Amino acid sequence: MQVKKVITYAAVAFVVFYLFTRPAQAAAAVNGVFDGIIQGANQLAVFFSSVLT
């Protein structure tokens, strides 16, 4: 359980460090993740609308 806590804190510290040292690249990474999520949701919507029609 301690290892999980340490890994979590290290990941959060890395994200904060990356955010402060490279804000433009961090924003681009977040935008990329959200774009991927939106694209996946759209593909699921197309799939279900095809199945239901």
N, CA, C and O atoms as a Maestro MAE file, in Angstrom:
{
 s_m_m2io_version
 :::
 2.0.0
}

f_m_ct {
 s_m_title
 :::
 protein
 m_atom[212] {
  # First column is atom index #
  i_m_mmod_type
  r_m_x_coord
  r_m_y_coord
  r_m_z_coord
  i_m_residue_number
  s_m_chain_name
  s_m_pdb_residue_name
  s_m_pdb_atom_name
  i_m_atomic_number
  :::
  1 25 0.825 -1.189 0.000 1 A "MET " " N  " 7
  2 3 0.000 0.000 0.000 1 A "MET " " CA " 6
  3 2 0.870 1.254 0.000 1 A "MET " " C  " 6
  4 15 0.515 2.254 -0.623 1 A "MET " " O  " 8
  5 25 2.001 1.208 0.690 2 A "GLN " " N  " 7
  6 3 2.912 2.343 0.723 2 A "GLN " " CA " 6
  7 2 3.493 2.629 -0.652 2 A "GLN " " C  " 6
  8 15 3.675 3.789 -1.020 2 A "GLN " " O  " 8
  9 25 3.782 1.593 -1.405 3 A "VAL " " N  " 7
  10 3 4.358 1.772 -2.735 3 A "VAL " " CA " 6
  11 2 3.371 2.512 -3.636 3 A "VAL " " C  " 6
  12 15 3.767 3.378 -4.416 3 A "VAL " " O  " 8
  13 25 2.106 2.175 -3.530 4 A "LYS " " N  " 7
  14 3 1.080 2.837 -4.332 4 A "LYS " " CA " 6
  15 2 1.015 4.324 -3.996 4 A "LYS " " C  " 6
  16 15 0.875 5.155 -4.894 4 A "LYS " " O  " 8
  17 25 1.116 4.668 -2.708 5 A "LYS " " N  " 7
  18 3 1.110 6.067 -2.288 5 A "LYS " " CA " 6
  19 2 2.308 6.814 -2.854 5 A "LYS " " C  " 6
  20 15 2.172 7.929 -3.357 5 A "LYS " " O  " 8
  21 25 3.467 6.204 -2.773 6 A "VAL " " N  " 7
  22 3 4.693 6.842 -3.258 6 A "VAL " " CA " 6
  23 2 4.610 7.066 -4.764 6 A "VAL " " C  " 6
  24 15 4.987 8.130 -5.256 6 A "VAL " " O  " 8
  25 25 4.122 6.078 -5.490 7 A "ILE " " N  " 7
  26 3 3.987 6.213 -6.941 7 A "ILE " " CA " 6
  27 2 2.976 7.314 -7.282 7 A "ILE " " C  " 6
  28 15 3.200 8.093 -8.208 7 A "ILE " " O  " 8
  29 25 1.885 7.380 -6.549 8 A "THR " " N  " 7
  30 3 0.882 8.411 -6.779 8 A "THR " " CA " 6
  31 2 1.468 9.799 -6.537 8 A "THR " " C  " 6
  32 15 1.289 10.700 -7.356 8 A "THR " " O  " 8
  33 25 2.163 9.972 -5.423 9 A "TYR " " N  " 7
  34 3 2.774 11.271 -5.130 9 A "TYR " " CA " 6
  35 2 3.838 11.637 -6.160 9 A "TYR " " C  " 6
  36 15 3.949 12.802 -6.542 9 A "TYR " " O  " 8
  37 25 4.612 10.671 -6.609 10 A "ALA " " N  " 7
  38 3 5.627 10.935 -7.626 10 A "ALA " " CA " 6
  39 2 4.978 11.348 -8.944 10 A "ALA " " C  " 6
  40 15 5.471 12.251 -9.620 10 A "ALA " " O  " 8
  41 25 3.893 10.704 -9.309 11 A "ALA " " N  " 7
  42 3 3.194 11.057 -10.547 11 A "ALA " " CA " 6
  43 2 2.614 12.461 -10.462 11 A "ALA " " C  " 6
  44 15 2.709 13.231 -11.417 11 A "ALA " " O  " 8
  45 25 2.014 12.800 -9.324 12 A "VAL " " N  " 7
  46 3 1.453 14.142 -9.147 12 A "VAL " " CA " 6
  47 2 2.578 15.181 -9.178 12 A "VAL " " C  " 6
  48 15 2.425 16.238 -9.790 12 A "VAL " " O  " 8
  49 25 3.694 14.890 -8.529 13 A "ALA " " N  " 7
  50 3 4.818 15.822 -8.537 13 A "ALA " " CA " 6
  51 2 5.354 16.014 -9.951 13 A "ALA " " C  " 6
  52 15 5.707 17.131 -10.328 13 A "ALA " " O  " 8
  53 25 5.418 14.944 -10.736 14 A "PHE " " N  " 7
  54 3 5.881 15.052 -12.113 14 A "PHE " " CA " 6
  55 2 4.936 15.911 -12.942 14 A "PHE " " C  " 6
  56 15 5.386 16.742 -13.731 14 A "PHE " " O  " 8
  57 25 3.639 15.721 -12.772 15 A "VAL " " N  " 7
  58 3 2.654 16.508 -13.520 15 A "VAL " " CA " 6
  59 2 2.785 17.989 -13.158 15 A "VAL " " C  " 6
  60 15 2.768 18.845 -14.042 15 A "VAL " " O  " 8
  61 25 2.915 18.289 -11.883 16 A "VAL " " N  " 7
  62 3 3.051 19.682 -11.456 16 A "VAL " " CA " 6
  63 2 4.344 20.279 -12.003 16 A "VAL " " C  " 6
  64 15 4.345 21.413 -12.481 16 A "VAL " " O  " 8
  65 25 5.439 19.532 -11.939 17 A "PHE " " N  " 7
  66 3 6.719 20.002 -12.475 17 A "PHE " " CA " 6
  67 2 6.607 20.267 -13.973 17 A "PHE " " C  " 6
  68 15 7.065 21.302 -14.458 17 A "PHE " " O  " 8
  69 25 6.002 19.339 -14.703 18 A "TYR " " N  " 7
  70 3 5.836 19.492 -16.149 18 A "TYR " " CA " 6
  71 2 4.947 20.683 -16.469 18 A "TYR " " C  " 6
  72 15 5.207 21.416 -17.423 18 A "TYR " " O  " 8
  73 25 3.907 20.879 -15.683 19 A "LEU " " N  " 7
  74 3 2.987 21.990 -15.895 19 A "LEU " " CA " 6
  75 2 3.696 23.336 -15.730 19 A "LEU " " C  " 6
  76 15 3.452 24.263 -16.503 19 A "LEU " " O  " 8
  77 25 4.557 23.446 -14.745 20 A "PHE " " N  " 7
  78 3 5.245 24.709 -14.499 20 A "PHE " " CA " 6
  79 2 6.446 24.932 -15.406 20 A "PHE " " C  " 6
  80 15 6.783 26.079 -15.699 20 A "PHE " " O  " 8
  81 25 7.099 23.869 -15.857 21 A "THR " " N  " 7
  82 3 8.281 24.050 -16.696 21 A "THR " " CA " 6
  83 2 7.951 24.115 -18.174 21 A "THR " " C  " 6
  84 15 8.663 24.774 -18.932 21 A "THR " " O  " 8
  85 25 6.895 23.452 -18.601 22 A "ARG " " N  " 7
  86 3 6.501 23.442 -20.010 22 A "ARG " " CA " 6
  87 2 4.979 23.561 -20.137 22 A "ARG " " C  " 6
  88 15 4.312 22.590 -20.497 22 A "ARG " " O  " 8
  89 25 4.431 24.734 -19.847 23 A "PRO " " N  " 7
  90 3 2.965 24.872 -19.841 23 A "PRO " " CA " 6
  91 2 2.334 24.680 -21.221 23 A "PRO " " C  " 6
  92 15 1.250 24.105 -21.322 23 A "PRO " " O  " 8
  93 25 2.985 25.146 -22.273 24 A "ALA " " N  " 7
  94 3 2.398 25.002 -23.617 24 A "ALA " " CA " 6
  95 2 2.320 23.532 -24.019 24 A "ALA " " C  " 6
  96 15 1.312 23.093 -24.573 24 A "ALA " " O  " 8
  97 25 3.370 22.779 -23.747 25 A "GLN " " N  " 7
  98 3 3.357 21.356 -24.085 25 A "GLN " " CA " 6
  99 2 2.370 20.592 -23.210 25 A "GLN " " C  " 6
  100 15 1.737 19.644 -23.676 25 A "GLN " " O  " 8
  101 25 2.232 20.990 -21.953 26 A "ALA " " N  " 7
  102 3 1.261 20.341 -21.070 26 A "ALA " " CA " 6
  103 2 -0.160 20.585 -21.574 26 A "ALA " " C  " 6
  104 15 -0.992 19.677 -21.563 26 A "ALA " " O  " 8
  105 25 -0.434 21.804 -22.013 27 A "ALA " " N  " 7
  106 3 -1.758 22.113 -22.551 27 A "ALA " " CA " 6
  107 2 -2.023 21.315 -23.828 27 A "ALA " " C  " 6
  108 15 -3.131 20.821 -24.039 27 A "ALA " " O  " 8
  109 25 -1.012 21.193 -24.669 28 A "ALA " " N  " 7
  110 3 -1.172 20.412 -25.897 28 A "ALA " " CA " 6
  111 2 -1.435 18.943 -25.577 28 A "ALA " " C  " 6
  112 15 -2.234 18.295 -26.253 28 A "ALA " " O  " 8
  113 25 -0.776 18.420 -24.562 29 A "ALA " " N  " 7
  114 3 -0.995 17.026 -24.176 29 A "ALA " " CA " 6
  115 2 -2.413 16.820 -23.664 29 A "ALA " " C  " 6
  116 15 -3.061 15.831 -24.006 29 A "ALA " " O  " 8
  117 25 -2.898 17.747 -22.847 30 A "VAL " " N  " 7
  118 3 -4.265 17.640 -22.323 30 A "VAL " " CA " 6
  119 2 -5.273 17.734 -23.467 30 A "VAL " " C  " 6
  120 15 -6.245 16.980 -23.507 30 A "VAL " " O  " 8
  121 25 -5.037 18.660 -24.396 31 A "ASN " " N  " 7
  122 3 -5.928 18.778 -25.553 31 A "ASN " " CA " 6
  123 2 -5.933 17.494 -26.372 31 A "ASN " " C  " 6
  124 15 -6.983 17.067 -26.852 31 A "ASN " " O  " 8
  125 25 -4.777 16.882 -26.531 32 A "GLY " " N  " 7
  126 3 -4.696 15.619 -27.266 32 A "GLY " " CA " 6
  127 2 -5.482 14.515 -26.590 32 A "GLY " " C  " 6
  128 15 -6.158 13.731 -27.257 32 A "GLY " " O  " 8
  129 25 -5.399 14.448 -25.273 33 A "VAL " " N  " 7
  130 3 -6.147 13.423 -24.532 33 A "VAL " " CA " 6
  131 2 -7.648 13.650 -24.692 33 A "VAL " " C  " 6
  132 15 -8.395 12.706 -24.951 33 A "VAL " " O  " 8
  133 25 -8.095 14.904 -24.540 34 A "PHE " " N  " 7
  134 3 -9.517 15.186 -24.682 34 A "PHE " " CA " 6
  135 2 -9.999 14.943 -26.104 34 A "PHE " " C  " 6
  136 15 -11.112 14.459 -26.306 34 A "PHE " " O  " 8
  137 25 -9.177 15.272 -27.087 35 A "ASP " " N  " 7
  138 3 -9.550 14.998 -28.478 35 A "ASP " " CA " 6
  139 2 -9.718 13.495 -28.708 35 A "ASP " " C  " 6
  140 15 -10.639 13.066 -29.402 35 A "ASP " " O  " 8
  141 25 -8.829 12.709 -28.124 36 A "GLY " " N  " 7
  142 3 -8.946 11.258 -28.248 36 A "GLY " " CA " 6
  143 2 -10.205 10.721 -27.590 36 A "GLY " " C  " 6
  144 15 -10.866 9.837 -28.134 36 A "GLY " " O  " 8
  145 25 -10.536 11.255 -26.419 37 A "ILE " " N  " 7
  146 3 -11.755 10.820 -25.723 37 A "ILE " " CA " 6
  147 2 -12.992 11.182 -26.537 37 A "ILE " " C  " 6
  148 15 -13.910 10.374 -26.677 37 A "ILE " " O  " 8
  149 25 -13.011 12.391 -27.068 38 A "ILE " " N  " 7
  150 3 -14.158 12.826 -27.870 38 A "ILE " " CA " 6
  151 2 -14.287 11.982 -29.133 38 A "ILE " " C  " 6
  152 15 -15.389 11.588 -29.514 38 A "ILE " " O  " 8
  153 25 -13.162 11.708 -29.777 39 A "GLN " " N  " 7
  154 3 -13.203 10.889 -30.992 39 A "GLN " " CA " 6
  155 2 -13.714 9.478 -30.672 39 A "GLN " " C  " 6
  156 15 -14.509 8.920 -31.428 39 A "GLN " " O  " 8
  157 25 -13.263 8.910 -29.565 40 A "GLY " " N  " 7
  158 3 -13.736 7.590 -29.169 40 A "GLY " " CA " 6
  159 2 -15.228 7.584 -28.879 40 A "GLY " " C  " 6
  160 15 -15.938 6.654 -29.264 40 A "GLY " " O  " 8
  161 25 -15.705 8.626 -28.198 41 A "ALA " " N  " 7
  162 3 -17.138 8.717 -27.909 41 A "ALA " " CA " 6
  163 2 -17.939 8.846 -29.194 41 A "ALA " " C  " 6
  164 15 -19.006 8.247 -29.327 41 A "ALA " " O  " 8
  165 25 -17.432 9.625 -30.141 42 A "ASN " " N  " 7
  166 3 -18.127 9.756 -31.424 42 A "ASN " " CA " 6
  167 2 -18.170 8.426 -32.174 42 A "ASN " " C  " 6
  168 15 -19.182 8.094 -32.791 42 A "ASN " " O  " 8
  169 25 -17.098 7.681 -32.125 43 A "GLN " " N  " 7
  170 3 -17.081 6.378 -32.789 43 A "GLN " " CA " 6
  171 2 -18.068 5.410 -32.138 43 A "GLN " " C  " 6
  172 15 -18.732 4.636 -32.827 43 A "GLN " " O  " 8
  173 25 -18.159 5.457 -30.813 44 A "LEU " " N  " 7
  174 3 -19.149 4.617 -30.127 44 A "LEU " " CA " 6
  175 2 -20.568 5.022 -30.507 44 A "LEU " " C  " 6
  176 15 -21.437 4.165 -30.668 44 A "LEU " " O  " 8
  177 25 -20.804 6.314 -30.650 45 A "ALA " " N  " 7
  178 3 -22.135 6.788 -31.047 45 A "ALA " " CA " 6
  179 2 -22.478 6.302 -32.443 45 A "ALA " " C  " 6
  180 15 -23.611 5.893 -32.695 45 A "ALA " " O  " 8
  181 25 -21.517 6.341 -33.350 46 A "VAL " " N  " 7
  182 3 -21.748 5.853 -34.713 46 A "VAL " " CA " 6
  183 2 -22.039 4.358 -34.683 46 A "VAL " " C  " 6
  184 15 -22.933 3.883 -35.383 46 A "VAL " " O  " 8
  185 25 -21.292 3.624 -33.882 47 A "PHE " " N  " 7
  186 3 -21.501 2.176 -33.783 47 A "PHE " " CA " 6
  187 2 -22.911 1.862 -33.285 47 A "PHE " " C  " 6
  188 15 -23.618 1.053 -33.887 47 A "PHE " " O  " 8
  189 25 -23.318 2.495 -32.193 48 A "PHE " " N  " 7
  190 3 -24.626 2.185 -31.619 48 A "PHE " " CA " 6
  191 2 -25.756 2.655 -32.520 48 A "PHE " " C  " 6
  192 15 -26.794 1.997 -32.591 48 A "PHE " " O  " 8
  193 25 -25.583 3.776 -33.208 49 A "SER " " N  " 7
  194 3 -26.639 4.204 -34.102 49 A "SER " " CA " 6
  195 2 -26.737 3.260 -35.304 49 A "SER " " C  " 6
  196 15 -27.827 3.061 -35.840 49 A "SER " " O  " 8
  197 25 -25.622 2.681 -35.729 50 A "SER " " N  " 7
  198 3 -25.648 1.706 -36.808 50 A "SER " " CA " 6
  199 2 -26.299 0.404 -36.365 50 A "SER " " C  " 6
  200 15 -27.027 -0.225 -37.133 50 A "SER " " O  " 8
  201 25 -26.040 0.006 -35.140 51 A "VAL " " N  " 7
  202 3 -26.607 -1.241 -34.617 51 A "VAL " " CA " 6
  203 2 -28.117 -1.108 -34.422 51 A "VAL " " C  " 6
  204 15 -28.862 -2.054 -34.675 51 A "VAL " " O  " 8
  205 25 -28.562 0.051 -33.979 52 A "LEU " " N  " 7
  206 3 -29.963 0.235 -33.642 52 A "LEU " " CA " 6
  207 2 -30.849 0.591 -34.847 52 A "LEU " " C  " 6
  208 15 -32.071 0.663 -34.713 52 A "LEU " " O  " 8
  209 25 -30.240 0.813 -36.018 53 A "THR " " N  " 7
  210 3 -31.061 1.158 -37.174 53 A "THR " " CA " 6
  211 2 -31.124 0.008 -38.153 53 A "THR " " C  " 6
  212 15 -31.774 0.116 -39.193 53 A "THR " " O  " 8
  :::
 }
 m_bond[211] {
  # First column is bond index #
  i_m_from
  i_m_to
  i_m_order
  :::
  1 1 2 1
  2 2 3 1
  3 3 4 2
  4 3 5 1
  5 5 6 1
  6 6 7 1
  7 7 8 2
  8 7 9 1
  9 9 10 1
  10 10 11 1
  11 11 12 2
  12 11 13 1
  13 13 14 1
  14 14 15 1
  15 15 16 2
  16 15 17 1
  17 17 18 1
  18 18 19 1
  19 19 20 2
  20 19 21 1
  21 21 22 1
  22 22 23 1
  23 23 24 2
  24 23 25 1
  25 25 26 1
  26 26 27 1
  27 27 28 2
  28 27 29 1
  29 29 30 1
  30 30 31 1
  31 31 32 2
  32 31 33 1
  33 33 34 1
  34 34 35 1
  35 35 36 2
  36 35 37 1
  37 37 38 1
  38 38 39 1
  39 39 40 2
  40 39 41 1
  41 41 42 1
  42 42 43 1
  43 43 44 2
  44 43 45 1
  45 45 46 1
  46 46 47 1
  47 47 48 2
  48 47 49 1
  49 49 50 1
  50 50 51 1
  51 51 52 2
  52 51 53 1
  53 53 54 1
  54 54 55 1
  55 55 56 2
  56 55 57 1
  57 57 58 1
  58 58 59 1
  59 59 60 2
  60 59 61 1
  61 61 62 1
  62 62 63 1
  63 63 64 2
  64 63 65 1
  65 65 66 1
  66 66 67 1
  67 67 68 2
  68 67 69 1
  69 69 70 1
  70 70 71 1
  71 71 72 2
  72 71 73 1
  73 73 74 1
  74 74 75 1
  75 75 76 2
  76 75 77 1
  77 77 78 1
  78 78 79 1
  79 79 80 2
  80 79 81 1
  81 81 82 1
  82 82 83 1
  83 83 84 2
  84 83 85 1
  85 85 86 1
  86 86 87 1
  87 87 88 2
  88 87 89 1
  89 89 90 1
  90 90 91 1
  91 91 92 2
  92 91 93 1
  93 93 94 1
  94 94 95 1
  95 95 96 2
  96 95 97 1
  97 97 98 1
  98 98 99 1
  99 99 100 2
  100 99 101 1
  101 101 102 1
  102 102 103 1
  103 103 104 2
  104 103 105 1
  105 105 106 1
  106 106 107 1
  107 107 108 2
  108 107 109 1
  109 109 110 1
  110 110 111 1
  111 111 112 2
  112 111 113 1
  113 113 114 1
  114 114 115 1
  115 115 116 2
  116 115 117 1
  117 117 118 1
  118 118 119 1
  119 119 120 2
  120 119 121 1
  121 121 122 1
  122 122 123 1
  123 123 124 2
  124 123 125 1
  125 125 126 1
  126 126 127 1
  127 127 128 2
  128 127 129 1
  129 129 130 1
  130 130 131 1
  131 131 132 2
  132 131 133 1
  133 133 134 1
  134 134 135 1
  135 135 136 2
  136 135 137 1
  137 137 138 1
  138 138 139 1
  139 139 140 2
  140 139 141 1
  141 141 142 1
  142 142 143 1
  143 143 144 2
  144 143 145 1
  145 145 146 1
  146 146 147 1
  147 147 148 2
  148 147 149 1
  149 149 150 1
  150 150 151 1
  151 151 152 2
  152 151 153 1
  153 153 154 1
  154 154 155 1
  155 155 156 2
  156 155 157 1
  157 157 158 1
  158 158 159 1
  159 159 160 2
  160 159 161 1
  161 161 162 1
  162 162 163 1
  163 163 164 2
  164 163 165 1
  165 165 166 1
  166 166 167 1
  167 167 168 2
  168 167 169 1
  169 169 170 1
  170 170 171 1
  171 171 172 2
  172 171 173 1
  173 173 174 1
  174 174 175 1
  175 175 176 2
  176 175 177 1
  177 177 178 1
  178 178 179 1
  179 179 180 2
  180 179 181 1
  181 181 182 1
  182 182 183 1
  183 183 184 2
  184 183 185 1
  185 185 186 1
  186 186 187 1
  187 187 188 2
  188 187 189 1
  189 189 190 1
  190 190 191 1
  191 191 192 2
  192 191 193 1
  193 193 194 1
  194 194 195 1
  195 195 196 2
  196 195 197 1
  197 197 198 1
  198 198 199 1
  199 199 200 2
  200 199 201 1
  201 201 202 1
  202 202 203 1
  203 203 204 2
  204 203 205 1
  205 205 206 1
  206 206 207 1
  207 207 208 2
  208 207 209 1
  209 209 210 1
  210 210 211 1
  211 211 212 2
  :::
 }
}
